Amino acid sequence: MDQRDVDVVVIGAGQAGLSAAHHLQRRGRSFVVLDAEDGPGGAWRHRWPSLLMATVNGIFDLPGLPQDPPDPAEPSRVAVPRYFAEYERLTGLAVRRPVTVTSVEAVDEDPAGRLLVRTTAGGWSARAVINATGTWNNPVLPTYPGRATFAGRQLHAREYGSAEEFAGQRVAVVGGGITAVQLLEEVSRVATTHWYTRREPVFRDGGFDPQVEGREIIARVTADVEAGRPTGSVVSYTGLFWTPYAVAARDRGALQRRPMFSEVRPEGVVEADGTLTPLDAVLWATGFKPSLGHLEPMGLRDPGGGMRMAGTQVAREPRVHLVGFGPSQSTVGANRAGRAAVVGVSRLLAAA
């Protein structure tokens, strides 16, 4: 297999990966950035068209390149990839794409030895890996009795295009997070919707202060990853906020939550009380998990299924750092994590 040697392989060229690459470049390290997409923008390339810049929670500036004020009416799937592309061009980051990483494994038993990164474009030998693969390619689809028998349409939120495709239909929106509420608000304008969640949604009154609530939330997520516990969904830490789309859905009566159904049948779902609700479609807005399958050969998980972290470093493997993971999933957190990972990797390389 064709193999090239570098100090560091960065996997993923979203916010966290570009931040890490920037700091590696400043330190003069030999590195390569591998990205599975056809072009810049990471998962933002695939967001649904109606997710406008006015709706997203904000995109933090990449290091060294402030953004122009966004057009609130521009789709995020256009604005964010354009910004990322400009960043790559101005900084000279030669991202290799489309390249999918299939596995990362140790070359030998030496804990300070090199790592082999296998890809669809050959292999790279590296002294360290900074993983920034996000979650988009690992959607969560819950298992429910009879789900495979449903005669209507089923799709995950990552496959959502627009509300118009559900016009006049009876649609179940499943999920208790921000995305579920956004899509419920849109679809309920043109279809009959039923909203299902496992738990009663908790909406927070008042604003969100990153210096207060933000720090508290990050501290809770950090405690989980440092203990090796699997992290929960974003909303399990933050709760839901009364955003304009949540208020609009509430005012139209669309935020009428139902307990999770007990069974799926060809014609619909069986409610918790045993009644049958006929449906034409089920939209699973049930979130994502980190895309880390290519790291499985490294054996990084703890017995409980989590991955214990020390900052951005996997606690049991100093050659592997995860950015855009756990407490650094936000765009501002991803930026900071990119820098922190490079600091940690640089210490590792200097000590070798």
ZINORWO-V576234 format. One record per backbone hydrogen bond with DSSP energy under -1.0 kcal/mol. CO is the residue of the C=O (numbers start at 1). NH is the residue of the N-H. E is the energy in kcal/mol with one decimal. If there is no record, write none. Layout:
# ZINORWO-V576234
co | nh | e
CO | NH | E
CO | NH | E
This chain:
# ZINORWO-V576234
co | nh | e
2 | 123 | -3.2
4 | 125 | -3.6
7 | 127 | -1.6
7 | 128 | -1.3
8 | 32 | -1.6
9 | 130 | -2.5
10 | 34 | -2.8
11 | 132 | -3.1
14 | 18 | -2.6
15 | 19 | -1.9
16 | 20 | -2.4
17 | 21 | -2.4
18 | 22 | -2.3
19 | 23 | -1.8
20 | 24 | -2.3
21 | 25 | -2.6
22 | 26 | -2.0
23 | 27 | -1.4
24 | 29 | -2.0
25 | 28 | -1.1
30 | 7 | -1.1
30 | 8 | -1.8
32 | 10 | -3.0
33 | 96 | -2.8
34 | 12 | -3.4
35 | 99 | -2.7
41 | 44 | -1.5
42 | 45 | -1.5
43 | 46 | -2.0
44 | 47 | -1.0
48 | 51 | -2.1
50 | 52 | -1.5
51 | 76 | -2.9
52 | 55 | -1.6
52 | 56 | -1.6
62 | 65 | -1.9
71 | 74 | -2.2
72 | 54 | -1.9
74 | 53 | -2.3
75 | 78 | -1.6
75 | 79 | -2.3
76 | 80 | -1.9
78 | 82 | -1.6
79 | 83 | -1.9
80 | 84 | -2.6
81 | 85 | -2.7
82 | 86 | -2.2
83 | 87 | -2.0
84 | 88 | -2.5
85 | 89 | -2.2
86 | 90 | -2.7
87 | 91 | -2.2
88 | 93 | -1.3
93 | 95 | -1.9
96 | 35 | -2.5
100 | 120 | -1.8
103 | 118 | -2.5
105 | 116 | -3.2
110 | 113 | -2.1
114 | 107 | -2.4
115 | 126 | -2.7
116 | 105 | -2.0
117 | 124 | -2.1
118 | 102 | -2.2
118 | 103 | -1.4
119 | 122 | -1.1
122 | 119 | -1.4
123 | 4 | -1.6
124 | 117 | -3.3
125 | 6 | -2.6
126 | 115 | -3.6
128 | 9 | -1.9
129 | 321 | -2.5
130 | 11 | -2.5
131 | 323 | -2.8
134 | 291 | -2.9
135 | 138 | -2.5
138 | 289 | -2.3
144 | 147 | -2.3
145 | 264 | -3.1
146 | 149 | -1.8
147 | 150 | -1.1
153 | 282 | -2.5
155 | 284 | -2.9
156 | 159 | -2.4
157 | 160 | -1.5
163 | 166 | -2.5
164 | 167 | -1.6
166 | 169 | -2.5
169 | 192 | -2.6
170 | 280 | -3.1
170 | 281 | -1.7
171 | 194 | -2.1
172 | 283 | -3.4
173 | 196 | -2.5
174 | 285 | -2.3
177 | 181 | -1.9
178 | 182 | -2.4
179 | 183 | -2.8
180 | 184 | -2.5
181 | 185 | -2.2
182 | 186 | -1.7
183 | 187 | -3.1
184 | 188 | -2.3
186 | 189 | -1.3
187 | 190 | -1.7
187 | 191 | -1.6
190 | 168 | -2.9
192 | 171 | -3.1
194 | 173 | -2.8
195 | 258 | -3.0
196 | 175 | -2.8
202 | 240 | -2.8
209 | 212 | -1.7
209 | 214 | -1.8
212 | 216 | -1.9
213 | 217 | -2.5
214 | 218 | -2.4
215 | 219 | -2.2
216 | 220 | -1.7
217 | 221 | -2.4
218 | 222 | -2.9
219 | 223 | -2.1
220 | 224 | -1.6
221 | 225 | -2.4
222 | 226 | -2.6
223 | 227 | -1.1
224 | 229 | -2.7
225 | 309 | -2.4
234 | 237 | -1.5
234 | 238 | -2.1
235 | 239 | -2.4
240 | 204 | -4.2
241 | 243 | -2.3
243 | 247 | -2.6
244 | 248 | -2.3
245 | 249 | -2.2
246 | 250 | -2.4
247 | 251 | -2.8
248 | 252 | -1.3
249 | 254 | -2.8
250 | 253 | -1.6
254 | 256 | -1.1
258 | 197 | -1.8
263 | 270 | -3.0
265 | 268 | -1.1
266 | 151 | -2.1
267 | 279 | -2.1
268 | 265 | -3.5
269 | 277 | -2.9
270 | 262 | -2.5
271 | 274 | -2.0
275 | 271 | -3.4
277 | 269 | -2.0
280 | 153 | -2.2
281 | 172 | -2.3
282 | 155 | -2.0
283 | 174 | -2.8
283 | 285 | -1.1
284 | 157 | -1.9
287 | 140 | -2.7
290 | 292 | -1.4
292 | 295 | -1.9
293 | 296 | -1.4
294 | 104 | -2.0
295 | 298 | -2.0
296 | 299 | -2.0
302 | 305 | -2.4
306 | 302 | -3.0
308 | 315 | -2.7
310 | 313 | -1.6
312 | 322 | -3.1
313 | 310 | -3.0
314 | 317 | -1.9
317 | 320 | -1.9
319 | 129 | -2.9
320 | 314 | -2.5
321 | 131 | -3.3
325 | 328 | -2.0
326 | 329 | -1.3
330 | 334 | -2.7
331 | 335 | -1.7
332 | 336 | -1.9
333 | 337 | -2.5
334 | 338 | -2.2
335 | 339 | -1.5
336 | 340 | -2.5
337 | 341 | -2.9
338 | 342 | -1.7
339 | 343 | -2.1
340 | 344 | -2.3
341 | 345 | -2.8
342 | 346 | -2.5
343 | 347 | -1.8
344 | 348 | -1.9
345 | 349 | -2.7
346 | 350 | -2.2
347 | 351 | -1.7
